[in-house]
Amino acid sequence: MSVIEIDKSNQASNIILVTGPSKSGKSRWAEYLVRNNRDLTYIATSEVKDGDSDWRMRIKLHQERRPAYWNLIESPDDLATTINTLEHKNILIDSLGGYVTKHLNKDMNEWKNLATTLINSLIKHKKTIVIVTEETGWGVVPMTKIGVLFSERLGELAQGIEARSTKSWLVIQGRAIDLKQISVIVP
């Protein structure tokens, strides 16, 4: 049973979820889906990690791929409020993992409220939102309390968003698979 409560009275106009394991090409696919959109705000959720040169290189590659005409918002604390202020803009969020990481210190009730508010803001958004999320468990997942918490929160949040999405893509080994077209919902 999900701890996330979703407003089912409104259907989103266009939520596109792009998921996959690390280094699968999911961010490139999400960027491809909106490549010609000049009215787009790119929300980067991950913070730059001091002393992590590999992470800095990954961020640099993402920056180099983005068109200069896309607006950029970096690492907002309150993603739902940020989305609400962009009511008439198309949005690409890369990625949910950075958002979940930022809020791992929240207790279950605080997290439930954050996640529910985020999903409801996505549903009410007037334009297209493309959301990139990581598939945890396809690689090494630390069996620490915080590692398990991250995996559980990200998985539940992604499922809550996918249930309301109009398109859902799995990207693996540089190939995109349309999940809505070839899948069956797990009861």
C-alpha positions as CSV (number, residue, x, y, z in Angstrom):
1,M,0.0,0.0,0.0
2,S,1.4,3.4,-1.0
3,V,2.0,6.1,1.5
4,I,1.6,8.7,-1.2
5,E,-1.9,10.2,-1.6
6,I,-2.6,11.5,-5.1
7,D,-5.4,13.9,-6.1
8,K,-7.3,11.8,-8.7
9,S,-9.7,14.5,-9.6
10,N,-7.4,16.0,-12.2
11,Q,-5.5,14.3,-15.0
12,A,-2.2,15.8,-16.0
13,S,-1.9,17.2,-19.5
14,N,1.4,15.5,-20.4
15,I,3.7,13.8,-17.9
16,I,6.5,11.7,-19.5
17,L,8.5,9.5,-17.3
18,V,12.0,8.2,-18.4
19,T,13.6,5.6,-16.3
20,G,16.5,3.2,-16.5
21,P,19.7,2.1,-14.8
22,S,22.8,4.2,-14.4
23,K,24.6,5.1,-17.7
24,S,21.7,3.8,-19.8
25,G,21.1,6.9,-21.8
26,K,17.9,8.0,-20.0
27,S,18.9,11.7,-19.8
28,R,19.9,11.8,-23.4
29,W,16.5,10.3,-24.4
30,A,14.6,12.7,-22.2
31,E,16.6,15.6,-23.8
32,Y,15.8,14.1,-27.3
33,L,12.1,14.1,-26.5
34,V,12.1,17.9,-26.0
35,R,15.0,18.8,-28.2
36,N,13.1,21.3,-30.3
37,N,11.3,23.0,-27.4
38,R,12.5,26.6,-27.0
39,D,10.1,27.2,-24.2
40,L,11.6,24.7,-21.7
41,T,12.9,25.0,-18.2
42,Y,15.5,22.3,-17.2
43,I,15.5,21.5,-13.5
44,A,18.7,19.8,-12.4
45,T,18.1,18.3,-9.0
46,S,21.6,17.0,-8.1
47,E,24.0,19.2,-6.2
48,V,27.7,19.4,-7.2
49,K,29.7,17.2,-4.8
50,D,32.9,18.6,-3.6
51,G,35.9,16.5,-4.5
52,D,34.0,14.2,-6.8
53,S,35.7,14.7,-10.2
54,D,33.7,11.9,-11.8
55,W,30.4,13.5,-10.7
56,R,31.6,16.9,-11.9
57,M,32.4,15.4,-15.3
58,R,28.9,13.9,-15.6
59,I,27.4,17.2,-14.8
60,K,29.6,18.9,-17.4
61,L,28.5,16.5,-20.1
62,H,24.9,17.2,-19.3
63,Q,25.5,20.9,-19.4
64,E,27.3,20.7,-22.8
65,R,24.3,18.8,-24.3
66,R,21.7,21.3,-23.3
67,P,20.8,24.0,-25.7
68,A,21.7,27.5,-24.6
69,Y,18.1,28.7,-25.0
70,W,16.7,26.3,-22.3
71,N,16.2,28.0,-18.9
72,L,18.0,26.3,-16.0
73,I,17.1,25.9,-12.4
74,E,19.6,24.1,-10.2
75,S,18.8,22.0,-7.2
76,P,15.7,23.5,-5.8
77,D,14.7,22.4,-2.3
78,D,11.0,22.6,-3.0
79,L,10.4,21.0,-6.4
80,A,6.6,21.2,-6.2
81,T,6.7,25.0,-5.6
82,T,9.3,25.4,-8.4
83,I,6.9,23.5,-10.8
84,N,4.0,25.6,-9.7
85,T,5.9,28.8,-10.5
86,L,6.5,27.4,-14.0
87,E,2.8,26.9,-14.7
88,H,3.0,27.8,-18.4
89,K,6.4,26.3,-19.2
90,N,7.5,22.9,-20.4
91,I,9.8,21.3,-17.9
92,L,12.5,18.6,-17.9
93,I,13.4,17.3,-14.5
94,D,16.7,15.4,-14.2
95,S,16.4,13.5,-12.0
96,L,14.2,12.3,-9.1
97,G,17.2,10.7,-7.4
98,G,18.7,14.0,-6.6
99,Y,15.4,15.2,-5.2
100,V,15.0,12.1,-3.0
101,T,18.6,12.3,-1.8
102,K,18.1,15.9,-0.7
103,H,15.2,14.8,1.5
104,L,16.4,11.6,3.0
105,N,16.6,13.3,6.4
106,K,12.8,13.8,6.5
107,D,10.7,11.5,8.7
108,M,8.1,9.3,7.0
109,N,5.2,11.9,7.5
110,E,7.3,14.8,6.1
111,W,8.4,12.6,3.1
112,K,4.8,11.5,2.5
113,N,3.7,15.2,2.4
114,L,6.6,16.2,0.1
115,A,6.0,13.3,-2.3
116,T,2.2,13.8,-2.4
117,T,2.6,17.5,-3.0
118,L,5.1,16.9,-5.8
119,I,2.8,14.4,-7.6
120,N,-0.2,16.7,-7.2
121,S,1.8,19.6,-8.7
122,L,2.8,17.5,-11.6
123,I,-0.8,16.4,-12.2
124,K,-2.0,20.0,-12.2
125,H,0.7,21.4,-14.5
126,K,-0.6,22.8,-17.7
127,K,2.3,21.9,-20.1
128,T,4.6,18.9,-20.7
129,I,6.8,17.7,-18.0
130,V,9.5,15.1,-18.7
131,I,10.9,13.4,-15.6
132,V,14.1,11.3,-15.5
133,T,14.4,8.8,-12.7
134,E,16.9,6.1,-11.8
135,E,16.1,2.4,-11.4
136,T,17.6,1.3,-8.2
137,G,18.5,-2.3,-7.6
138,W,19.9,-2.7,-11.1
139,G,23.3,-2.0,-9.8
140,V,24.9,-2.1,-6.4
141,V,22.5,-0.9,-3.7
142,P,24.2,-0.3,-0.4
143,M,22.5,-2.5,2.2
144,T,22.6,0.4,4.7
145,K,19.6,2.0,6.3
146,I,20.0,5.1,4.2
147,G,20.6,3.1,1.0
148,V,17.5,1.1,1.6
149,L,15.5,4.2,2.4
150,F,16.7,5.9,-0.8
151,S,15.7,2.9,-2.9
152,E,12.3,2.6,-1.3
153,R,11.4,6.2,-1.5
154,L,12.6,6.6,-5.1
155,G,10.8,3.4,-6.2
156,E,7.5,4.5,-4.6
157,L,7.7,8.0,-5.9
158,A,8.5,6.8,-9.5
159,Q,5.5,4.4,-9.4
160,G,3.2,7.1,-8.2
161,I,4.3,9.4,-11.0
162,E,4.2,6.6,-13.6
163,A,0.6,5.8,-12.7
164,R,-0.3,9.4,-13.7
165,S,2.0,9.6,-16.7
166,T,0.8,9.8,-20.3
167,K,4.1,8.2,-21.6
168,S,6.6,6.0,-19.8
169,W,9.9,5.0,-21.2
170,L,12.5,2.5,-20.1
171,V,16.0,3.2,-21.4
172,I,18.6,0.5,-21.3
173,Q,21.8,0.0,-23.1
174,G,21.1,3.1,-25.2
175,R,17.7,1.9,-26.4
176,A,14.3,3.3,-25.4
177,I,11.3,1.1,-24.8
178,D,7.7,2.5,-24.7
179,L,6.4,0.9,-21.5
180,K,2.8,2.0,-21.9
181,Q,2.7,0.3,-25.3
182,I,4.1,-3.1,-24.4
183,S,3.4,-3.5,-20.6
184,V,0.7,-4.7,-18.3
185,I,0.0,-2.9,-14.9
186,V,1.0,-5.0,-11.9
187,P,-2.1,-5.5,-9.8
